[in-house]
Amino acid sequence: MSPDFNLSWVAALIPELSLAILLVVIQVYARVANPENRGKLGLLTAWGAFVILLITLGLWFIGDEPNSGATLAGSLLWGGMIRHDLVTLVFRVMFLVALLLTALISMDVKHLQKVEYYALLITAAIGFSLMAAAADLIMLYLALEMASISSYILAGFAKGDERSAEAGVKYFVYGAFATGVMLYGMSLIYGLTGQTNLYEIGRVLQGLPTIAEAQLNSPLIVDQLRSIYGVLLLAAVMIIVGFGFKISAVPFHFWTPDVYEGSPTPFTAYVSTASKAAGFAIFIRVFTAGVLGDPTAASAWWAMLVAMCIITMTLGNFVAIFQNNIKRMLAYSSIAQAGYAMIGLVTLTPDGSGAAMFYLLMYIFTNVAAFGVIILISNISKSDQMEDLYGLSRRSPNLALVMLLALLSLGGIPPTAGFVGKFFIFKAAIDAGYWWLALIGILNAFVALYYYLNVVKYMYLYRSEEEEVAIPVSRGAWVGLGFSTFFILLLGVYAGPAFEWTREAATAFYALIG
Amino acid sequence: MSEFPFLSVITLSPIVTAVIILMLPKEREENSRMLALAAMIIGLILSAYVYFAYNSDLPAAGTRWADTLRFLEERTWIPGVGISYTVGVDGLSATLVFLTAIVGVGGVLISWGIEDRPREFMAFFMLLVAGVHGVFVSVDAFLLFFFYELAVLPMYVMIVIWGWKERREYAAMKLTLYLLIGSFISFIAFLVLYFQLPDPTFDLRVWAEYDFARNLQILWFLPLFLGFAVLAGTFPFHNWSPDGHVAAPTAVSMIHAGVLMKLGAYASMRVGIQILPEGTVYWMPFIILLTLINVVYGSFIAMRQRDMKYLIGYSSVSHMGLVAMGFAAMNMNGFIGAGVQMVSHGIMTALFFAVVGMVYDRAHTRDMDRLSGMMKVLPWGGVAFIIGGLVSMGMPGLSGFIAEFPIFLGVWEANGLSLSEAALALNPANYYRWIAILAAPPIVITAAYILRAVNTVFFGEYDAEKWHDMRPILPIDKLTLAGFAVILIIIGVYPQIIVPMVESGVAPVVERLHEVQQASTILDTVQIGAANLLSWLGGA
């Protein structure tokens, strides 16, 4: 366990603590400000997130270099509850960016201009951030619930809208069930090892002889070992259920389309990016620590993950083709996108995990841009059907261009970030010897391209009777969309630094585990 | 050699122009044409300088490929995985960059009259040209793929928006999926090979000198080569191309048939043949059969067409088959012919599509049975079409002859089976001669369909009642047509202007192939068997 309390423990939590302060600030502001000024809440949240982002990055640059080269014990703080390392930092940055962008694109939606909405966005961000940092099953579960409960409420936030209410309830029921199953898996693991700290669990499990070894050396414990491994597998399956729910992998994806469709659109953008990234974060933490048994391609849970990954990509893409609600289409597309990121995970290499992290990072910008455009359009049309996009290029060429770039990035076409993201993922897969997995991924990318390009066609080719109706865009939304677009292009043509960063994080992380 | 980043400016200035054009306010949409033209002319001037500077100082024979590159620029890009921004040209790519610049200027001039969203049209056109330039100048494989994909996407948007109403949605999607799937299959092969390098890098100069294990070369050559050959219209992956040509607006057809298909041929040579010579020597005797089908089948199908654009489209498939056939000959003549054919066919098709576009804009039909007597109203178009047609038939004195003659010569003298000199003479196993013989009749067929098109469309009775929208062509159109025709004639009467250039570009590749052929005079038993069988089939 880690040494005694010192200030570095607090320093490690500065981003979360600052978010908590921001939470208080906006509450107070909402009490004292004029009711007319409520509209500024989003701006305040966005500024807050931006400042915290700068602080987080600044702390890292001025030498509080987490981990690289440090010991495992040194990076475990708060009695082994959280782990302060570069991976945590990378994910924190993702969540803060997601919060910033979501706050910006929320400002145009009238019924969301309430302090509760922004407060819940912030609490969810704290939850996500702690999920990425968790080094202990208890911490992990607490953070997960903090994020989840905020999310359930947000999904049902549009009071009076039946679909939103349905989304909230559906999300809650599925979510409560999935996290319940996951908790059960965790308790089984605790029962097996008597530990809650991920790394202690990994150490205990590594100490177990394999069945083949036992048959050679101590035949008496073979049966006992068999049952231990059986329980471990059961626990692994249960944890994968929770994880699969978070990232909406098939077959735990059924909630996704309904929740994405029904929830307020800014929240859909948030849940499809930040929440998904958080799911990946806990999973990278859990499996690399060996909590599910040795992280190798020989383990049963690995085969399960690969199967999930292939089905997720394929099903997500094929079902997306047939959607005529744009939010549902993006929901299925986001299922498929999780499948690509999973390719990075199942390579079980630092390169693969780094590529997955890069993918999630660029996915935040991409998806927020896409949903941002949809928000602006549906503010006018009051629906999210594909027809609303018809004639967009004549109606608002700039919005059409933003949407075009977002779709290209989702489809993986240069010069956007999605191209480089996919490239790193497939490269990592081929490096690890899974060229067939890369091939499946690439073929899937073409199925996806088909429906993304169809949307391009709707925007640029089809005509609509409402072409003359202007789409008002507030300054906040322009900033949000501009920021996203800028990064979609920047990460597309100059991916070097960001990728080196995520890869370095993953490499340092793996080095300390091995 | 030079401090000024010529190639970067040629490649990136259209992108910058595209951004500027997109930022123009709606009221000043008209300015987008001038901006686009300015960017293209700058590109033309710079690429002409690059071409003639290279031409005046050709590398000596036997130089390594890495040393034949000029105007090199190297910058780190993603150093961790060995990706760099490295651009440079050799004799072949300098020629193709020049070609692209010429067709690019022509494309802007021809689409001067676009009324529907000219701003978007010009911006996408700029991106397309930038992508094509980028592929030709890349010395880094990642960069090459990057630009390759960048070139495909504007094609989709432009065909969908400004294309021929009846087929555009279908054709655009088909084209995009064909090309992207092809390129990504090449890409997988490429990544697999990348990890074989002791020090993985995407620098093609390293690749071009590394000897991969023979079985790897044989295994991965096909995906690597054919993935790109899709874009060159190689049988049986040519299907997207006539549809795409027909559906695209005139300027895009010009770029598409004129330059983009060369992109496929160029990339499959640069990445496929140059990197995997042993795979090439192993597979080319089979691939040449595909190219033969291309040439023969393409011309027969063209014969059947009633639509002028389909006619040119299938004739392109046939002519691009000759390019691949030149590569498949695996000797100097074949490669030189292929290189010159790329340029000659590029200009010729651009010319054809420009004329067809002019006819269609006025007559609103491309049906050859309905058109007649166009010479009366479009004399410039008619003359240009006839010049293009003569090039297409391989008439001496025009560029087509300079291109096709070496290809046939190359195939005739080819030693595709790595036989020893003594065994080569009159060996029935060397079916290459049969292929040269079989590939010749399409020249006659070409003459037949071109002359028929000229005859029905441009000559015959002109019925003024029938056409309401006839108007004379603009001076800029005349300029474009004349420019293209002059180039075709110059190459035809003074081949020295291009042949040494192309020769210096392909020499390193041919030498590499030659070494492999020398090294493996003992044939694989399987290959002998297959080759005998094929020669028997080809001869029967």
Contacts between the chains, C-beta under 8 A, distances in Angstrom:
chain1	res1	chain2	res2	distance
A	393	B	117	7.2
A	393	B	120	6.9
A	394	B	117	7.5
A	397	B	22	7.7
A	397	B	26	7.7
A	397	B	119	7.7
A	397	B	120	7.2
A	401	B	22	6.6
A	408	B	153	6.7
A	413	B	149	5.6
A	413	B	150	7.8
A	413	B	152	7.8
A	413	B	153	5.2
A	413	B	180	7.9
A	414	B	146	4.9
A	414	B	147	7.8
A	414	B	149	4.9
A	414	B	150	4.9
A	415	B	146	7.3
A	415	B	150	6.1
A	419	B	146	7.3
A	419	B	149	6.6
A	423	B	142	7.7
A	424	B	81	7.8
A	426	B	187	7.9
A	426	B	188	7.5
A	426	B	191	6.9
A	427	B	81	7.0
A	427	B	191	5.7
A	427	B	194	7.9
A	430	B	188	6.9
A	430	B	191	4.4
A	430	B	192	5.9
A	430	B	194	8.0
A	430	B	195	6.6
A	431	B	191	7.9
A	431	B	195	5.5
A	435	B	188	6.1
A	435	B	191	7.7
A	435	B	192	5.8
A	438	B	188	6.0
A	438	B	191	7.5
A	439	B	188	5.9
A	442	B	184	4.7
A	442	B	185	7.7
A	442	B	187	7.7
A	442	B	188	6.7
A	443	B	181	7.6
A	445	B	184	7.4
A	446	B	177	5.8
A	446	B	180	6.2
A	446	B	181	5.4
A	446	B	184	7.6
A	449	B	176	7.1
A	449	B	177	6.9
A	449	B	180	6.6
A	450	B	173	6.8
A	450	B	177	6.8
A	453	B	156	6.1
A	453	B	173	6.5
A	453	B	176	6.4
A	456	B	156	7.4
A	456	B	157	6.5
A	456	B	160	7.4
A	457	B	160	5.3
A	457	B	169	6.5
A	457	B	172	7.9
A	460	B	120	7.6
A	460	B	157	6.2
A	460	B	160	6.5
A	460	B	161	5.1
A	461	B	160	5.2
A	461	B	161	5.6
A	461	B	168	8.0
A	461	B	169	7.5
A	494	B	77	7.6
A	495	B	78	5.9
A	496	B	76	7.5
A	496	B	77	6.0
A	496	B	78	4.1
A	496	B	79	6.6
A	496	B	80	7.2
A	496	B	83	7.9
A	499	B	78	6.3
A	499	B	80	6.8
A	499	B	81	7.8
A	500	B	78	7.8
A	500	B	79	7.9
A	500	B	80	5.1
A	503	B	80	6.4
